Amino acid sequence: MGLTIKQENFCNKYIETGNASEAYRFAYNCEKMKAETINVKSSELLSSGKITVRVNYLKKELKEKSDITKERVLEELKAIMESDIRNYLTFTGKTIRFKNFKDLTDKQAKAIEAIKKGKNGIELKLHGKNWSIDRICKMLGFDAVIKADITSNGETITQVIKWGDKEIEV
């Protein structure tokens, strides 16, 4: 059995936004619904087998049409993560000078977010390292909780979280 028009609209909007509640509001009439109800209904819809299959198909189709790979994204993020202000400036002890832009490597240029004239002269802004490192960690699964089990013995509750290859008892 195929999807309804509303379900198809939900899937397409979810692919576009990555937000199930927003996709649900787009596809369905939610005027009289509370935000909590929309969250529950969108989560239920997203966990439906045929919706999951369709969303995965649309993601795969989008990925195949795009020439962007995880490796390419990681390469860009790595350039930002490895950026060093000393690659862009020379400091003589008294003066700071920008290095010639044409002497920058492609990798160094990728790390630049903006160059502009400010009130005190030329300003160079590099992309944020913290965000880049966080994104790399998420992409590579460094900070992902793999498994969380909760067991109960009478009044004692033990929670075991598997993080990478380590188990942590909480």
C-alpha positions in Angstrom: 0.0 0.0 0.0 1.4 3.4 -1.0 1.5 6.6 1.0 -1.2 9.2 1.2 -0.6 12.6 -0.2 -0.2 13.9 3.4 2.3 11.2 4.2 4.3 12.0 1.1 4.3 15.7 1.9 5.5 14.8 5.4 8.3 12.8 4.1 9.4 15.5 1.6 9.3 18.2 4.2 11.1 16.1 6.7 13.9 15.5 4.2 14.0 19.3 3.6 14.0 20.4 7.2 15.1 17.4 9.3 12.4 18.4 11.7 9.5 15.9 12.1 7.3 18.3 14.0 7.7 21.0 11.3 7.0 18.4 8.6 3.9 17.2 10.4 2.6 20.8 10.7 3.2 21.3 7.0 1.4 18.1 5.9 -1.5 18.0 8.4 -4.0 20.4 9.9 -2.6 21.2 13.3 -4.5 24.4 14.2 -6.2 22.9 17.3 -3.3 20.7 18.4 -0.9 21.4 21.3 2.9 21.3 20.5 3.2 18.1 22.6 0.6 16.4 20.5 2.3 17.4 17.3 5.6 16.0 18.7 4.0 12.7 19.6 2.1 12.3 16.3 5.2 13.3 14.2 7.4 10.9 16.1 4.8 8.1 15.7 4.5 8.8 12.0 8.3 8.9 11.5 8.6 5.5 13.2 6.0 4.0 10.9 7.6 1.3 8.7 6.4 2.7 5.3 7.3 6.2 6.3 10.8 5.1 7.3 11.3 3.3 4.1 10.2 6.3 2.1 12.4 8.7 4.0 15.4 6.4 3.6 14.7 6.1 -0.1 14.5 9.9 -0.5 17.7 10.4 1.4 19.5 7.8 -0.8 18.1 9.5 -3.9 19.2 12.9 -2.7 22.7 11.6 -1.9 23.1 10.0 -5.3 22.1 13.2 -7.0 24.7 15.1 -5.0 28.4 14.9 -5.4 28.9 15.7 -1.8 30.3 12.8 0.2 31.0 12.4 3.9 34.7 12.4 3.0 34.4 15.7 1.3 32.5 17.2 4.3 35.1 15.8 6.7 37.9 17.3 4.5 36.3 20.8 4.7 35.8 20.5 8.5 39.3 19.2 8.9 40.7 22.4 7.2 38.8 24.5 9.7 39.8 22.4 12.7 43.5 22.5 11.7 43.5 26.2 11.0 46.1 28.3 12.8 46.1 32.1 12.9 49.9 32.0 12.4 49.3 30.8 8.9 47.6 34.1 8.0 49.7 36.7 9.9 53.3 37.7 10.6 54.2 39.3 13.9 57.5 41.1 14.3 57.0 42.0 18.0 55.7 45.4 17.1 53.5 45.0 14.0 51.1 42.4 12.7 50.9 42.0 8.9 48.6 39.8 6.8 50.4 37.3 4.7 49.8 37.6 0.9 46.5 36.0 0.1 47.8 34.4 -3.0 50.4 32.5 -0.9 47.7 30.7 1.2 47.0 27.1 0.4 43.5 25.9 -0.6 43.2 24.3 2.8 44.0 27.6 4.5 41.6 29.6 2.4 38.8 27.1 3.2 39.2 28.0 6.9 38.5 31.7 6.3 34.9 32.8 7.1 35.3 36.5 6.3 37.6 39.3 5.5 36.3 42.8 5.9 37.3 46.3 6.6 36.5 47.2 10.2 36.8 50.3 12.3 40.4 49.4 13.3 41.5 48.1 9.8 41.2 44.8 8.0 39.6 42.0 10.0 40.1 38.3 9.3 37.7 35.8 10.8 38.2 32.1 10.7 35.4 29.6 10.9 34.6 28.3 14.4 36.8 25.4 15.5 34.6 24.2 18.3 31.6 23.7 16.0 33.8 21.9 13.4 35.3 19.6 16.0 31.8 18.9 17.4 30.5 18.1 13.9 33.5 15.8 13.2 32.9 13.9 16.4 29.2 13.4 15.6 30.0 12.3 12.0 32.6 9.8 13.2 30.5 8.6 16.2 33.1 9.6 18.8 30.5 11.0 21.1 27.6 8.7 20.4 25.9 6.7 23.0 25.4 3.3 21.4 23.3 1.5 24.0 21.5 2.4 27.2 20.1 -0.4 29.4 18.1 0.1 32.6 17.6 -2.8 34.9 15.8 -2.8 38.2 16.5 -5.0 41.3 13.9 -4.0 43.8 14.6 -0.4 44.6 18.0 -0.2 42.9 18.1 1.0 39.3 21.3 0.5 37.3 21.9 2.2 34.0 24.6 0.9 31.7 25.7 3.2 28.9 27.9 1.8 26.1 30.0 4.6 24.7 32.2 3.4 21.9 33.8 0.3 23.3 33.5 1.4 27.0 30.6 0.6 29.3 29.8 3.2 32.0 27.6 2.3 34.9 25.5 5.2 36.1 
